[in-house]
Amino acid sequence: MFKKFKITCDEATAICDKAQYGEASLFEKIQLNLHVLICKICKLYSKQNNILTRVYKRNAAECKAKKFSLSDEAKVALKQKIKEIS
């Protein structure tokens, strides 16, 4: 019965990634939690993955609010360079 719950480290990292996006099933989450109890490396991976996700989500909102574009002078210069190359 417990063989169903046993997963490899590769499977654990895949489930961890799926869980970050809300795509992991309940059974997969249970498998991951049991694996993380045993494997310190996967526990560290899971922790780091959570940190990266939180940092990304926090900074993504700020980046979306800012609009990055070339100045009008830079656009003209770029168009001229493209014409020269063509």
ABEGO torsion letter per residue (X at the ends): XAAAABBBAAAAAAAAAAAAAGABBAAAAAAAAAAAAABAAAAAAAAAAAAAAAAAAAAAAAAAABBBBBBAAAAAAAAAAAAAAX
